[in-house]
């Protein structure tokens, strides 16, 4: 069941769902619109051979940029972070979508789930499929998070719990 505006506001008022800072236009008809934070990450190298199964951490592969503008080269991608720090209830899951206006410029994001019980800034992969460089600005609404009621309760306890700012991927050594 997708949670609508009145239920989202109720969860926020009860403190079960936290969004900080909470702007007046964050709670939408059927989800939350989240803003671009003050940093992004982009690959530090081109032409490298990346073997996730052999990495303890992928952080050295990425360059974190603190900026008010995010420059996304043609047919490339960046990791964006939300300005908002979100704390999800233990019985609500978030389905992340790019705002459709940005998709119309050629930007896409892969299917992304924000797990029940997750807490932190949300890092999202944004791919520029267009032949043009696209420049986004800090503070603009870019992510529409649809919240869905889960059957039962869960508590996210993964690597990204409590992340602040943009978070490059973890290495997968030991998982492959």
C-alpha positions as MATLAB code, in Angstrom:
seq = 'XXXXXXXXXXXXXXXXXXXXXXXXXXXXXXXXXXXXXXXXXXXXXXXXXXXXXXXXXXXXXXXXXXXXXXXXXXXXXXXXXXXXXXXXXXXXXXXXXXXXXXXXXXXXXXXXXXXXXXXXXXXXXXXXXXXXXXXXXXXXXXXXXXXXXXXXXXXXXXXXXXXXXXXXXXXXXXXX';
ca = [
       0.000    0.000    0.000;
       1.439    3.385   -1.049;
       1.275    5.982    1.712;
      -0.465    9.217    0.741;
       0.078   12.772    1.932;
      -2.059   12.603    5.081;
      -0.450    9.349    6.288;
       3.055   10.699    5.627;
       2.262   13.812    7.664;
       0.855   11.628   10.454;
       4.015    9.476   10.579;
       6.152   12.623   10.696;
       4.025   14.182   13.460;
       4.339   10.984   15.514;
       8.122   10.970   15.003;
       8.048    7.557   13.305;
       9.274    9.047   10.008;
      11.972   11.704   10.265;
      13.061   14.035    7.487;
      15.529   16.764    8.488;
      15.385   19.446    7.312;
      11.710   19.238    6.388;
      10.799   21.857    3.761;
       7.162   22.853    3.170;
       7.148   21.158   -0.269;
       8.816   17.885    0.826;
       5.602   15.946    1.542;
       3.840   15.459   -1.778;
       0.628   13.713   -2.809;
       2.111   10.201   -2.645;
       5.670   10.506   -1.422;
       8.544   12.743   -0.402;
      10.510   15.039   -2.701;
      14.117   15.196   -1.515;
      16.809   17.722   -2.454;
      20.373   17.508   -3.745;
      22.937   17.841   -0.963;
      26.193   19.793   -1.016;
      28.490   17.108   -2.409;
      28.621   14.410   -5.047;
      31.008   11.659   -6.102;
      32.301   10.817   -9.550;
      34.844    8.261  -10.750;
      38.368    9.571  -10.168;
      39.748    7.590  -13.121;
      38.669    6.645  -16.611;
      39.605    3.370  -18.243;
      40.376    1.595  -14.967;
      39.492   -2.051  -14.495;
      37.148   -2.271  -11.517;
      36.805   -5.637   -9.773;
      34.307   -5.130   -6.914;
      34.892   -8.681   -5.613;
      38.538   -7.842   -4.930;
      37.969   -4.521   -3.157;
      37.651   -3.891    0.562;
      36.478   -0.361   -0.269;
      35.731    1.383   -3.557;
      36.312    4.840   -2.063;
      39.700    5.413   -3.796;
      37.949    4.980   -7.162;
      35.743    8.017   -6.509;
      36.441   11.698   -6.092;
      34.080   13.509   -3.717;
      33.291   17.054   -4.819;
      31.804   19.657   -2.487;
      29.949   22.107   -4.703;
      26.740   24.029   -5.269;
      26.528   22.594   -8.797;
      26.685   18.981   -9.917;
      28.167   18.497  -13.370;
      27.136   15.231  -15.030;
      29.062   14.562  -18.259;
      27.309   12.921  -21.238;
      26.797    9.161  -20.868;
      28.330    9.175  -17.407;
      27.066    8.990  -13.853;
      27.469   10.562  -10.441;
      26.523    9.604   -6.921;
      24.263   12.243   -5.393;
      23.285   12.594   -1.769;
      20.116   14.003   -0.348;
      20.223   17.190    1.672;
      17.779   15.535    4.044;
      18.708   13.035    6.714;
      15.919   10.441    6.694;
      14.918    7.918    9.334;
      12.509    5.283    8.032;
       9.971    3.492   10.243;
      10.575   -0.235   10.756;
       7.459   -1.093    8.740;
       7.834    1.296    5.778;
      10.007    0.858    2.674;
      10.990    3.636    0.260;
      11.024    3.231   -3.529;
      13.293    5.899   -5.034;
      12.418    7.538   -8.328;
      13.930   10.462  -10.187;
      11.501   13.339  -10.601;
      10.019   12.999  -14.074;
      11.024   16.507  -15.121;
      14.693   15.542  -14.736;
      14.123   12.247  -16.542;
      12.907   14.249  -19.530;
      16.410   15.707  -19.850;
      17.879   12.205  -20.173;
      18.720   11.442  -16.543;
      17.833    8.063  -15.018;
      18.398    6.228  -11.755;
      18.507    2.458  -11.271;
      15.775    0.832   -9.176;
      16.632    1.740   -5.586;
      15.015    0.578   -2.345;
      15.417    2.451    0.931;
      15.000   -0.314    3.490;
      12.694   -0.258    6.496;
      14.638    1.063    9.471;
      17.259    2.827    7.309;
      18.652    6.041    8.701;
      20.939    8.521    6.947;
      21.399   10.704    3.918;
      20.364    8.747    0.846;
      23.016    8.226   -1.841;
      21.561    7.745   -5.326;
      23.231    6.864   -8.620;
      22.179    9.319  -11.335;
      23.036    8.401  -14.931;
      23.143   10.924  -17.761;
      21.982    9.024  -20.854;
      21.940   12.170  -22.983;
      24.669   13.458  -25.325;
      24.844   16.683  -23.274;
      26.473   17.765  -20.021;
      23.742   18.359  -17.450;
      24.285   20.693  -14.511;
      22.086   20.386  -11.416;
      22.052   22.680   -8.388;
      22.313   22.024   -4.696;
      18.932   22.267   -2.995;
      16.817   21.403   -6.039;
      14.221   18.654   -5.640;
      15.483   15.632   -7.585;
      14.314   12.467   -5.852;
      10.750   11.321   -5.328;
      10.601    8.709   -2.577;
       7.407    6.641   -2.585;
       6.752    5.057    0.799;
       5.101    1.656    0.984;
       3.755   -0.123    4.050;
       5.599   -3.390    4.684;
       3.944   -6.438    6.136;
       5.780   -7.098    9.375;
       8.757   -5.203   10.746;
      12.425   -5.084    9.853;
      15.423   -3.055   10.850;
      18.148   -2.240    8.323;
      21.580   -3.033    9.718;
      23.726   -2.767    6.594;
      26.940   -0.933    5.824;
      25.242    2.320    4.860;
      23.267    2.786    8.098;
      23.786    6.300    9.479;
      25.662    7.548    6.401;
      26.263   11.276    6.179;
      26.871   12.924    2.827;
      27.595   11.059   -0.378;
      28.799    7.503    0.198;
      30.756    5.642   -2.496;
      30.103    1.891   -2.785;
      31.595   -0.620   -0.418;
      33.958   -3.240   -1.739;
      32.519   -6.711   -2.154;
      35.544   -8.747   -1.025;
      34.239  -11.755    0.883;
      30.784  -11.618   -0.761;
      31.745  -13.051   -4.164;
];
